Amino acid sequence: MADTSEVISKIFNEFNTFLVNDQDTREKIRDAVRTLEQTAREIMTTLQAIHQKSGLSDVLSVCKKARDMFVSIQAQFKALQETFPAEQYYRYSDHWKFGIQRLAFLASLIIYLEGEKLASREEVAQLLGVAVKKEDGFHIDLEDFLHGLLTLANELSRLAVNSVTSGDFSRPLKIAAFLNEVDSGFRLLNLKNDSLRKRYDGLKYDVKKVEEVVYDISIRGLQQKNEQAAAAANTEG
């Protein structure tokens, strides 16, 4: 009887050791993720300048400032990777899933603003300082990358509205063309992930919102007036 009691005690002590170690690991991960999320908020605050006339007129400067902040993100991801065994990535991935989606959005926004193009998964991964393929270690899942692109679409629909307010009537047209291409790309995907499919359903509203802005610009002739004013300014110069 005593032997049985000792065996059971030993087994449960091992369980307890495992649970304590797991809890310690999760606490370290939470601390690392909190640091990442704080830097992400700072990057987002920096990029919010594009919704103001002053920031919109100097987009590349805003992007450079935000891009430079990703140096800290890369170091923070490296620190996060050191808190758990590489083979247990998916055991703990829920801790940073939202954060990496947000950072994928921020990286995609910078890349779009710099060159008016769709960011690739590889470009986003490079900016974050993580891998693309899971066999290469800490990486960005395809679904998280796609979540980032859908958030980008929502942010660009907002930018289209604010561009008009700031007197930039050409940007909404470019955003509309871009979002239509993104929408066409997503239509090619067989989305079985519930959260991703629901997020994709919101893309059509972003596209519609921007198309309404473009329509309003067109019927009011704002783009033509803008071009005429620019031509007149060049002539006077």
One Martini backbone bead per residue (centre of mass of N, CA, C, O) as a GRO file, in nm:
protein
  237
    1MET     BB    1   0.058   0.063  -0.020
    2ALA     BB    2   0.304   0.248   0.007
    3ASP     BB    3   0.407   0.213  -0.280
    4THR     BB    4   0.159   0.325  -0.423
    5SER     BB    5   0.172   0.605  -0.293
    6GLU     BB    6   0.454   0.680  -0.405
    7VAL     BB    7   0.389   0.656  -0.704
    8ILE     BB    8   0.161   0.863  -0.714
    9SER     BB    9   0.325   1.097  -0.599
   10LYS     BB   10   0.537   1.103  -0.822
   11ILE     BB   11   0.349   1.153  -1.060
   12PHE     BB   12   0.222   1.425  -0.947
   13ASN     BB   13   0.492   1.574  -0.923
   14GLU     BB   14   0.546   1.570  -1.226
   15PHE     BB   15   0.297   1.725  -1.306
   16ASN     BB   16   0.361   1.980  -1.142
   17THR     BB   17   0.626   2.048  -1.279
   18PHE     BB   18   0.505   2.086  -1.558
   19LEU     BB   19   0.299   2.312  -1.484
   20VAL     BB   20   0.502   2.515  -1.374
   21ASN     BB   21   0.680   2.538  -1.628
   22ASP     BB   22   0.450   2.623  -1.816
   23GLN     BB   23   0.374   2.882  -1.663
   24ASP     BB   24   0.649   3.018  -1.687
   25THR     BB   25   0.653   3.027  -1.994
   26ARG     BB   26   0.391   3.192  -2.033
   27GLU     BB   27   0.490   3.442  -1.878
   28LYS     BB   28   0.725   3.508  -2.066
   29ILE     BB   29   0.554   3.537  -2.319
   30ARG     BB   30   0.368   3.765  -2.219
   31ASP     BB   31   0.593   3.971  -2.179
   32ALA     BB   32   0.694   3.973  -2.475
   33VAL     BB   33   0.420   4.048  -2.605
   34ARG     BB   34   0.376   4.318  -2.463
   35THR     BB   35   0.616   4.453  -2.597
   36LEU     BB   36   0.523   4.418  -2.887
   37GLU     BB   37   0.246   4.568  -2.857
   38GLN     BB   38   0.366   4.840  -2.780
   39THR     BB   39   0.524   4.887  -3.043
   40ALA     BB   40   0.279   4.862  -3.229
   41ARG     BB   41   0.135   5.113  -3.116
   42GLU     BB   42   0.359   5.311  -3.198
   43ILE     BB   43   0.343   5.259  -3.500
   44MET     BB   44   0.045   5.332  -3.533
   45THR     BB   45   0.072   5.623  -3.436
   46THR     BB   46   0.263   5.710  -3.661
   47LEU     BB   47   0.067   5.626  -3.907
   48GLN     BB   48  -0.174   5.825  -3.838
   49ALA     BB   49  -0.058   6.074  -4.000
   50ILE     BB   50  -0.197   6.004  -4.281
   51HIS     BB   51  -0.484   6.138  -4.177
   52GLN     BB   52  -0.323   6.392  -4.222
   53LYS     BB   53  -0.220   6.643  -4.414
   54SER     BB   54   0.080   6.649  -4.329
   55GLY     BB   55   0.131   6.337  -4.361
   56LEU     BB   56   0.022   6.301  -4.656
   57SER     BB   57   0.255   6.495  -4.779
   58ASP     BB   58   0.472   6.281  -4.604
   59VAL     BB   59   0.475   5.962  -4.625
   60LEU     BB   60   0.775   5.861  -4.640
   61SER     BB   61   0.856   5.974  -4.363
   62VAL     BB   62   0.658   5.807  -4.198
   63CYS     BB   63   0.757   5.528  -4.295
   64LYS     BB   64   1.048   5.548  -4.195
   65LYS     BB   65   0.983   5.575  -3.898
   66ALA     BB   66   0.828   5.304  -3.881
   67ARG     BB   67   1.046   5.114  -3.995
   68ASP     BB   68   1.263   5.167  -3.775
   69MET     BB   69   1.083   5.026  -3.545
   70PHE     BB   70   1.134   4.724  -3.651
   71VAL     BB   71   1.398   4.670  -3.504
   72SER     BB   72   1.260   4.611  -3.232
   73ILE     BB   73   1.079   4.381  -3.328
   74GLN     BB   74   1.306   4.184  -3.404
   75ALA     BB   75   1.423   4.165  -3.115
   76GLN     BB   76   1.152   4.071  -2.979
   77PHE     BB   77   1.123   3.805  -3.136
   78LYS     BB   78   1.385   3.684  -3.040
   79ALA     BB   79   1.307   3.684  -2.739
   80LEU     BB   80   1.055   3.507  -2.770
   81GLN     BB   81   1.197   3.248  -2.885
   82GLU     BB   82   1.360   3.204  -2.599
   83THR     BB   83   1.096   3.101  -2.416
   84PHE     BB   84   1.080   2.846  -2.617
   85PRO     BB   85   1.052   2.567  -2.781
   86ALA     BB   86   1.041   2.530  -3.118
   87GLU     BB   87   0.848   2.263  -3.121
   88GLN     BB   88   0.619   2.457  -2.947
   89TYR     BB   89   0.472   2.673  -3.116
   90TYR     BB   90   0.158   2.572  -3.115
   91ARG     BB   91   0.122   2.572  -2.804
   92TYR     BB   92   0.172   2.918  -2.794
   93SER     BB   93   0.049   3.093  -3.042
   94ASP     BB   94  -0.199   3.243  -2.907
   95HIS     BB   95  -0.032   3.476  -2.773
   96TRP     BB   96   0.069   3.607  -3.082
   97LYS     BB   97  -0.145   3.614  -3.307
   98PHE     BB   98  -0.258   3.905  -3.295
   99GLY     BB   99   0.013   4.054  -3.309
  100ILE     BB  100   0.106   3.944  -3.593
  101GLN     BB  101  -0.135   4.056  -3.747
  102ARG     BB  102  -0.084   4.354  -3.685
  103LEU     BB  103   0.208   4.361  -3.802
  104ALA     BB  104   0.129   4.276  -4.087
  105PHE     BB  105  -0.037   4.528  -4.139
  106LEU     BB  106   0.183   4.744  -4.091
  107ALA     BB  107   0.378   4.639  -4.305
  108SER     BB  108   0.175   4.656  -4.545
  109LEU     BB  109   0.127   4.960  -4.523
  110ILE     BB  110   0.410   5.058  -4.578
  111ILE     BB  111   0.448   4.917  -4.854
  112TYR     BB  112   0.215   5.061  -4.990
  113LEU     BB  113   0.297   5.362  -4.940
  114GLU     BB  114   0.576   5.338  -5.089
  115GLY     BB  115   0.447   5.164  -5.375
  116GLU     BB  116   0.153   5.072  -5.431
  117LYS     BB  117   0.164   4.768  -5.304
  118LEU     BB  118   0.168   4.434  -5.248
  119ALA     BB  119   0.255   4.248  -5.000
  120SER     BB  120   0.454   4.003  -4.915
  121ARG     BB  121   0.526   3.755  -4.702
  122GLU     BB  122   0.833   3.797  -4.717
  123GLU     BB  123   0.842   4.102  -4.653
  124VAL     BB  124   0.705   4.085  -4.379
  125ALA     BB  125   0.898   3.886  -4.243
  126GLN     BB  126   1.149   4.063  -4.271
  127LEU     BB  127   1.043   4.303  -4.101
  128LEU     BB  128   0.991   4.112  -3.840
  129GLY     BB  129   1.208   3.869  -3.818
  130VAL     BB  130   1.087   3.615  -3.970
  131ALA     BB  131   0.958   3.341  -4.098
  132VAL     BB  132   0.775   3.142  -4.339
  133LYS     BB  133   0.865   2.865  -4.259
  134LYS     BB  134   0.823   2.630  -4.010
  135GLU     BB  135   1.108   2.482  -4.050
  136ASP     BB  136   1.259   2.773  -3.971
  137GLY     BB  137   1.059   2.844  -3.735
  138PHE     BB  138   0.976   3.133  -3.659
  139HIS     BB  139   0.654   3.234  -3.796
  140ILE     BB  140   0.425   3.324  -4.055
  141ASP     BB  141   0.123   3.263  -4.108
  142LEU     BB  142  -0.094   3.279  -4.360
  143GLU     BB  143  -0.348   3.368  -4.199
  144ASP     BB  144  -0.211   3.611  -4.060
  145PHE     BB  145  -0.141   3.760  -4.319
  146LEU     BB  146  -0.435   3.786  -4.425
  147HIS     BB  147  -0.540   3.949  -4.189
  148GLY     BB  148  -0.357   4.190  -4.249
  149LEU     BB  149  -0.480   4.258  -4.530
  150LEU     BB  150  -0.771   4.317  -4.426
  151THR     BB  151  -0.685   4.553  -4.247
  152LEU     BB  152  -0.570   4.722  -4.474
  153ALA     BB  153  -0.834   4.769  -4.625
  154ASN     BB  154  -0.970   4.926  -4.397
  155GLU     BB  155  -0.757   5.155  -4.379
  156LEU     BB  156  -0.783   5.251  -4.680
  157SER     BB  157  -1.077   5.339  -4.664
  158ARG     BB  158  -1.016   5.563  -4.464
  159LEU     BB  159  -0.803   5.714  -4.636
  160ALA     BB  160  -0.989   5.794  -4.867
  161VAL     BB  161  -1.160   5.991  -4.703
  162ASN     BB  162  -0.920   6.169  -4.585
  163SER     BB  163  -0.809   6.264  -4.858
  164VAL     BB  164  -1.041   6.446  -4.935
  165THR     BB  165  -1.021   6.633  -4.689
  166SER     BB  166  -0.708   6.703  -4.786
  167GLY     BB  167  -0.725   6.726  -5.124
  168ASP     BB  168  -0.688   6.417  -5.222
  169PHE     BB  169  -0.823   6.283  -5.531
  170SER     BB  170  -0.630   6.039  -5.634
  171ARG     BB  171  -0.600   5.822  -5.412
  172PRO     BB  172  -0.882   5.679  -5.415
  173LEU     BB  173  -0.841   5.555  -5.698
  174LYS     BB  174  -0.600   5.376  -5.622
  175ILE     BB  175  -0.737   5.224  -5.391
  176ALA     BB  176  -0.967   5.102  -5.554
  177ALA     BB  177  -0.791   4.935  -5.745
  178PHE     BB  178  -0.645   4.773  -5.526
  179LEU     BB  179  -0.895   4.646  -5.377
  180ASN     BB  180  -1.000   4.495  -5.625
  181GLU     BB  181  -0.752   4.312  -5.647
  182VAL     BB  182  -0.769   4.187  -5.367
  183ASP     BB  183  -1.052   4.071  -5.400
  184SER     BB  184  -0.980   3.887  -5.638
  185GLY     BB  185  -0.773   3.720  -5.480
  186PHE     BB  186  -0.967   3.612  -5.254
  187ARG     BB  187  -1.160   3.461  -5.456
  188LEU     BB  188  -0.940   3.224  -5.504
  189LEU     BB  189  -1.001   3.133  -5.224
  190ASN     BB  190  -1.042   2.859  -4.990
  191LEU     BB  191  -1.228   2.945  -4.719
  192LYS     BB  192  -1.234   2.765  -4.395
  193ASN     BB  193  -1.176   2.980  -4.204
  194ASP     BB  194  -1.386   3.144  -4.005
  195SER     BB  195  -1.240   3.414  -3.933
  196LEU     BB  196  -1.142   3.475  -4.223
  197ARG     BB  197  -1.418   3.473  -4.365
  198LYS     BB  198  -1.545   3.701  -4.199
  199ARG     BB  199  -1.333   3.914  -4.274
  200TYR     BB  200  -1.383   3.898  -4.581
  201ASP     BB  201  -1.677   4.004  -4.576
  202GLY     BB  202  -1.567   4.305  -4.515
  203LEU     BB  203  -1.431   4.385  -4.787
  204LYS     BB  204  -1.682   4.475  -4.954
  205TYR     BB  205  -1.726   4.732  -4.779
  206ASP     BB  206  -1.460   4.869  -4.844
  207VAL     BB  207  -1.499   4.883  -5.147
  208LYS     BB  208  -1.767   5.039  -5.143
  209LYS     BB  209  -1.667   5.289  -4.991
  210VAL     BB  210  -1.457   5.375  -5.207
  211GLU     BB  211  -1.652   5.390  -5.450
  212GLU     BB  212  -1.817   5.624  -5.329
  213VAL     BB  213  -1.587   5.825  -5.327
  214VAL     BB  214  -1.528   5.817  -5.631
  215TYR     BB  215  -1.808   5.902  -5.723
  216ASP     BB  216  -1.809   6.177  -5.584
  217ILE     BB  217  -1.564   6.288  -5.733
  218SER     BB  218  -1.679   6.261  -6.021
  219ILE     BB  219  -1.954   6.431  -6.000
  220ARG     BB  220  -1.775   6.691  -5.890
  221GLY     BB  221  -1.490   6.720  -6.040
  222LEU     BB  222  -1.228   6.710  -5.851
  223GLN     BB  223  -0.999   6.591  -6.022
  224GLN     BB  224  -1.001   6.801  -6.251
  225LYS     BB  225  -0.951   7.047  -6.071
  226ASN     BB  226  -0.681   6.949  -5.961
  227GLU     BB  227  -0.534   6.931  -6.236
  228GLN     BB  228  -0.578   7.227  -6.321
  229ALA     BB  229  -0.431   7.354  -6.080
  230ALA     BB  230  -0.158   7.217  -6.134
  231ALA     BB  231  -0.116   7.326  -6.421
  232ALA     BB  232  -0.126   7.627  -6.345
  233ALA     BB  233   0.115   7.619  -6.148
  234ASN     BB  234   0.325   7.526  -6.361
  235THR     BB  235   0.290   7.766  -6.553
  236GLU     BB  236   0.369   7.988  -6.349
  237GLY     BB  237   0.651   7.850  -6.287
   0.00000   0.00000   0.00000
